[in-house]
Amino acid sequence: MLRKASVQDIPALAALRCQTTGTTPQEAAAWLQSVAGIENILVLQKDDAPSVMLAAVPVQYYQHKGLWFCGFAAQKGLDGSAILPKLLAGCLRAYAASGIEFAVINPGDAKQAAQLQPLGFQGLLPLRVLQKAIPRNVVAQAVFDSLTVHKLLQRRSLYQPGCVSLPEPAMTEVMTQLYRRGLTVVSSNRGYGLYYLQDGVVQCIELQADNDYCADVLLQAVREKTGAEKARILLSENQTLYTGAGRRCAYGMIAFCAKPFPVTDMYFRVLL
């Protein structure tokens, strides 16, 4: 039986998420309630307990109403790769009838992306991965971890007006969990970056700035703080920073539930 989740399901759903993502029960419960929203989670029930879950989180792209499908998890012993396409097919039909115009999803791998294509999902929202040396600049000016979530969302919408993102309360929980995992925010009045260190390399999961020079200054400030000499930067394909540089990599997919519309400036970056 497919139904909407209730608060009574939180312990069982948190256990499912922990099993799938390896997160803690506390973080899983916070994700369910504060990021996805328990009212947006669909549950397949078996033997009076949730066996499969999928969140359908409302999002918006300009005037277009959409959904972000995320958080899929299935009990051990169930074939999630067979269940997800069937579950999504039914969801797309039902939500299209209710006026939803599009759905976005971030497939876990190439195999899952291939399974989603027959449902109408297209890989129109890729990222670019740029490997870059960070030159030394001892006078690079920036501040760290002083950008509030409210200001971050304002800056994000300034640089990426076509951003598909979560409401501020949900983003606050996302950023809280990322901070616990070692995220740092570097910012100036000309841009910002979200990064963590891995094996001495700056992993920049989001970088927005007025131009290449301003982005370089942010990275140079990170080098002066951390000593790291190399960066791996994720950029949207339509972003003007380092135009033409880096290699294209698969990321978000979109399915149109109604008449298709242009998505050339759509920015879909979930972070978690």
Residue pairs with C-beta under 8 A, 6 or more apart in sequence:
1 44
1 45
2 42
2 43
2 44
2 45
2 87
2 90
3 42
3 43
3 45
4 39
4 41
4 42
4 43
5 13
5 32
5 38
5 39
5 41
5 42
5 43
5 50
5 53
6 38
7 38
9 38
9 41
9 43
9 50
10 29
10 32
10 33
10 38
11 29
12 49
12 50
13 28
13 32
13 41
13 43
13 50
13 53
13 73
14 25
14 28
14 29
14 32
15 25
15 28
16 50
16 52
16 53
16 73
16 74
16 75
17 23
17 28
17 31
17 32
17 53
17 71
17 73
18 24
18 25
18 28
19 73
19 75
19 76
20 72
20 73
20 74
21 28
21 73
23 31
23 177
27 177
27 180
30 173
30 176
30 177
31 71
31 173
31 177
31 272
32 38
32 41
32 71
34 169
34 170
34 172
34 173
35 57
35 166
35 170
35 173
35 174
35 272
36 55
36 57
36 70
36 71
36 170
37 55
37 57
37 170
40 55
40 56
40 57
40 58
41 53
41 54
41 55
41 56
41 71
42 53
42 54
42 55
42 56
42 87
42 91
43 50
43 52
43 53
44 50
44 51
44 52
44 53
44 83
44 87
45 51
46 75
51 74
51 75
51 78
52 72
52 73
52 74
52 75
52 78
52 80
52 83
52 87
53 71
53 72
53 73
54 69
54 70
54 71
54 72
54 84
54 87
54 88
54 91
55 68
55 69
55 70
55 71
56 67
56 68
56 69
56 91
56 95
56 103
57 67
57 68
57 69
57 70
57 166
57 170
58 65
58 66
58 67
58 68
59 66
59 67
59 68
59 104
59 164
59 165
59 166
60 66
60 164
61 102
61 162
61 164
61 263
61 266
62 162
64 101
64 102
64 261
65 99
65 100
65 101
65 102
66 100
66 101
66 102
66 103
66 104
66 164
67 91
67 95
67 100
67 102
67 103
67 104
68 103
68 104
68 105
68 164
68 166
68 270
69 88
69 91
69 103
69 104
69 105
70 105
70 106
70 270
72 80
72 84
72 87
73 80
74 80
74 83
81 111
81 112
81 115
84 112
84 115
85 115
85 116
85 118
85 119
88 105
88 116
88 119
89 119
91 103
92 103
92 119
92 120
92 255
92 257
95 103
95 257
96 257
96 258
100 257
100 258
101 256
101 257
101 258
101 259
101 261
102 254
102 255
102 256
102 257
102 258
102 261
103 121
103 254
103 255
103 257
104 125
104 164
104 252
104 253
104 254
104 255
104 268
105 116
105 121
105 252
105 253
105 255
106 251
106 252
106 253
106 268
106 270
107 113
107 116
107 121
107 250
107 253
110 250
113 121
113 123
113 250
113 253
116 253
116 255
119 255
120 255
120 256
121 253
121 254
121 255
122 253
122 254
122 255
123 250
123 252
123 253
124 252
124 253
124 254
124 263
124 266
125 236
125 237
125 251
125 252
125 253
125 254
125 263
125 266
125 268
126 237
126 248
126 249
126 250
126 251
126 252
127 234
127 235
127 236
127 237
127 248
127 249
127 251
127 269
128 234
128 235
128 236
128 237
128 239
128 242
128 245
128 246
128 247
128 248
128 249
129 232
129 233
129 234
129 235
129 246
129 247
129 249
130 231
130 232
130 233
130 235
130 242
130 245
130 246
131 230
131 231
131 232
131 233
131 246
132 219
132 230
132 231
132 232
132 233
132 242
133 229
133 230
133 231
134 202
134 219
134 220
134 222
134 223
134 228
134 229
134 230
134 231
135 216
135 220
136 220
136 223
136 224
137 217
137 220
137 221
137 223
137 224
138 224
140 217
140 218
140 220
140 221
140 223
140 224
141 188
141 217
141 221
142 186
142 187
142 188
142 217
142 218
142 221
142 222
143 186
143 187
143 188
144 184
144 185
144 186
144 187
144 225
145 184
145 185
146 185
146 187
147 155
147 185
147 187
147 192
149 168
149 171
149 172
149 175
150 168
152 171
152 175
152 185
152 192
153 165
153 168
153 171
155 187
155 191
155 192
155 208
156 163
156 165
156 208
157 163
159 191
159 208
159 209
160 208
160 236
160 239
160 265
160 267
161 265
162 263
162 265
162 266
162 267
163 267
163 268
163 269
164 266
164 267
164 268
165 171
165 269
166 174
166 270
174 271
174 272
175 183
177 272
178 194
178 271
178 272
181 196
182 196
182 197
183 194
183 195
183 196
183 205
184 194
184 195
184 196
184 222
185 192
185 193
185 194
186 192
186 193
186 195
186 218
186 221
186 222
186 225
187 193
187 218
188 214
188 217
188 218
188 221
190 209
190 210
190 214
190 217
191 207
191 208
191 209
191 210
191 214
191 215
191 218
192 207
192 208
192 209
192 218
193 204
193 206
193 207
193 208
193 209
193 215
193 218
193 219
193 222
194 204
194 205
194 206
194 207
194 271
195 202
195 203
195 204
195 205
195 222
195 231
196 203
196 205
197 203
197 226
197 228
200 227
200 228
200 229
200 230
201 228
201 230
201 231
201 232
202 219
202 222
202 223
202 226
202 228
202 230
202 231
202 232
203 231
203 232
204 219
204 231
204 232
204 233
204 234
205 234
205 271
206 234
206 269
206 271
207 215
207 218
207 233
207 234
207 235
207 241
208 239
208 241
209 215
209 218
209 241
211 240
211 241
212 241
212 242
215 241
215 242
219 231
222 228
222 231
223 229
233 242
233 246
234 269
235 241
235 242
235 246
236 267
236 269
237 248
238 264
238 265
238 266
238 267
239 267
251 268
251 269
252 268
252 269
252 270
254 263
254 266
254 268
